[in-house]
Amino acid sequence: MASSSDYVTLVSNDGFSFVVQRSAACISPVIKRMLDPKGAFMEARDNTCTLQNINGMVLEKVCEYVYYHEKHKDARDVPDMDFPTELCLELLMASDYLNI
Amino acid sequence: MSLPSSPPLLPEQDLPTLPTFAPIASASNAGLRALNRKRQLSDYGSPSSDPPLFSDTTSDGGDASHYEEQPRRKRLVRGPWWNVGKGRGQSLRRSMAKTERLRNGDSGVWMGSDESEASSDCLISSQQRMQELAMQDMADEEMSSDETLPNAEALAARLVHGCVDKGKEVVDLSDRGLIHLSNATLAPLHQLIRPSFVGVTHPPSEDEFSPLTPSIQLFLSRNQLTALPLELFNLTNISVLSLRNNDLQHLSPAIARLNKLKELNIAGNNISYLPWELLELLDRRGKHRQITVRPNPLIEPCDLSGPSPLPKANFTRVMQTEELARCTDTRDTVNNLRCKYVAEQGTLSMRGELELRLKLGRMLRIQYLQEASKAGRELKLCREELIYLASSAVQYFRGDGTPLRRTGSQHAGGEEFAACLDPTATAPSGSGSASTAPSLFELALHSLQTNFNLQDFLPKMSTFPGISSSLASAIRLAAANTHGLGNETCSTCGKHFIIARAEWMEYWFHGWSSQRELTSEAVLPFLRRVCSWGCARPSEAGEFRC
């Protein structure tokens, strides 16, 4: 398998997998380190990250954010992203973990 | 002796039990005189010409035998009968109402008679009663505040109340030994209105239509305040604010909310840097503002003592205006000067660099003004120049607010905010580092802040698994912001943020154009905080404000 493809897979702890662009996913230093082709992690070989402490619903929002960030990187007036209120705290903890 | 030797006990509690009045008791024992003066219970129905006075003799402390020996002293009683003997301590109320010591109509026992004098009395006394009630409320408020606040502040609270009552716009709380000032003390100032024209002797003229919005002058000088109450920054009608000679460590960015401020004095505090928002206040745009900052232990970009390193003859010469107009690119001119200096004298010190930048800023400013006057635009100038000099190295923060380790060696010297030539040299590399988009952490925190009551959540936070210490402190900060002054504003894009992603110090020249050399008195440090790494763009050399 190619050591670095353009897309990577993020897997939640309840088994949902999301395929996202590598450039977008790598805004998180944690994911970037996991997928570093030079690193010897298993994730780098498979291009798949399993995030043990993030569930599917939250990971979906994280993926949404990752593209939102990619889109608004240099924009001046960035509209805020909306989340369902019940996910706020879990998203906060996920973002703290992923450092994004 | 069959008579009681002490006056009958008065009811102490609030319950409206009928006090045992001496007059009724005396009616049976004492002589005819008392009988004539006093109505008996059976008399109520019959009309009487007796003035409807309600008397209370119990306070005289005598037994019934006094009635025979000395002329009866009647004490007129104000208020309902169940208050008899209760309100002795309220001397304040008494003194306020002393001038109108009239019978109170609300005795509750006797009805008024037909006498015209008495009926007019009723009118007056009901008015008086209203006043009294108002006074009583006020007295109660003051008494309750006495118990909760320390002495100095209780006095301050009373002064504030006095000013609000009289409509006085000058609130002088200076020299009161205040250590702490609470929101409740300043809150009444919201109700302050300018006293309207009171005389109604002649028809109102045009001058009398003036706004009732006050321009409050608040003096808090010569106290020992270490922090300012949040309420102060909500009093947008403040026009003069003196915080001179206190123990303040820093000035809140919320000072920019006081947009009617004409005079601000923060001299003699322990302030080492100013909020970026104060630069906007200094940049007056036609408004006349007087802001006194020094003396304060403000930090300096570099050592500014001693004479200028630049040789006078060539470098600090005044440029003629024609010469300036000829300069097509001022930046080139200054660069040439720098090259010339390096060729002649060797490396340029930071001080020399700052002076060159000052020169550049001045030239650009004059050019701008010339262009503006040529174009016929109207300009409102301030007399002092405001020219950007230098920045310290930018300190970057991670998404959760923890500082990013600096790669440069600037941090080692202990001079955390020393000026440097390339402030963004320490910028973190990697994809998305210079983004202006808010972090997911910030977005989620903001959503949490707006949708939930964080104050309720805080005590339960420790029970949640997986909340790191940085996350906990971020949530605490968000909760404090909702109850305080709101979130901070990004100094670059103006967006509100909870977690600052970068901060640095900017040094601006604030002084007269006649000043040739840079002195430490003319340089002000401003702390800038921004919402994202992309916003971490320090001002450029030669930037100025008119």
HADDOCK unambig.tbl for C-alpha pairs under 7 A between the chains (distance, minus, plus):
assign (segid A and resid 27 and name CA) (segid B and resid 431 and name CA) 6.19 0.50 0.50
assign (segid A and resid 27 and name CA) (segid B and resid 432 and name CA) 5.92 0.50 0.50
assign (segid A and resid 65 and name CA) (segid B and resid 440 and name CA) 6.83 0.50 0.50
assign (segid A and resid 69 and name CA) (segid B and resid 437 and name CA) 6.03 0.50 0.50
assign (segid A and resid 72 and name CA) (segid B and resid 437 and name CA) 5.79 0.50 0.50
assign (segid A and resid 73 and name CA) (segid B and resid 432 and name CA) 6.95 0.50 0.50
assign (segid A and resid 73 and name CA) (segid B and resid 435 and name CA) 4.68 0.50 0.50
assign (segid A and resid 73 and name CA) (segid B and resid 436 and name CA) 5.86 0.50 0.50
assign (segid A and resid 73 and name CA) (segid B and resid 437 and name CA) 5.63 0.50 0.50
assign (segid A and resid 74 and name CA) (segid B and resid 435 and name CA) 5.86 0.50 0.50
assign (segid A and resid 74 and name CA) (segid B and resid 436 and name CA) 5.91 0.50 0.50
assign (segid A and resid 75 and name CA) (segid B and resid 436 and name CA) 6.85 0.50 0.50
assign (segid A and resid 78 and name CA) (segid B and resid 437 and name CA) 6.25 0.50 0.50
assign (segid A and resid 85 and name CA) (segid B and resid 447 and name CA) 6.99 0.50 0.50
assign (segid A and resid 85 and name CA) (segid B and resid 451 and name CA) 6.64 0.50 0.50
assign (segid A and resid 88 and name CA) (segid B and resid 444 and name CA) 5.33 0.50 0.50
assign (segid A and resid 88 and name CA) (segid B and resid 447 and name CA) 6.43 0.50 0.50
assign (segid A and resid 88 and name CA) (segid B and resid 448 and name CA) 5.63 0.50 0.50
assign (segid A and resid 89 and name CA) (segid B and resid 448 and name CA) 6.82 0.50 0.50
assign (segid A and resid 91 and name CA) (segid B and resid 444 and name CA) 6.22 0.50 0.50
assign (segid A and resid 92 and name CA) (segid B and resid 441 and name CA) 5.46 0.50 0.50
assign (segid A and resid 92 and name CA) (segid B and resid 444 and name CA) 5.30 0.50 0.50
assign (segid A and resid 92 and name CA) (segid B and resid 445 and name CA) 6.36 0.50 0.50
assign (segid A and resid 93 and name CA) (segid B and resid 467 and name CA) 6.82 0.50 0.50
assign (segid A and resid 95 and name CA) (segid B and resid 440 and name CA) 5.99 0.50 0.50
assign (segid A and resid 95 and name CA) (segid B and resid 441 and name CA) 5.25 0.50 0.50
assign (segid A and resid 96 and name CA) (segid B and resid 400 and name CA) 6.64 0.50 0.50
assign (segid A and resid 96 and name CA) (segid B and resid 441 and name CA) 6.45 0.50 0.50
assign (segid A and resid 96 and name CA) (segid B and resid 471 and name CA) 6.98 0.50 0.50
assign (segid A and resid 99 and name CA) (segid B and resid 399 and name CA) 6.27 0.50 0.50
assign (segid A and resid 100 and name CA) (segid B and resid 399 and name CA) 6.16 0.50 0.50
assign (segid A and resid 100 and name CA) (segid B and resid 439 and name CA) 5.68 0.50 0.50
assign (segid A and resid 100 and name CA) (segid B and resid 440 and name CA) 5.73 0.50 0.50
assign (segid A and resid 100 and name CA) (segid B and resid 441 and name CA) 6.35 0.50 0.50
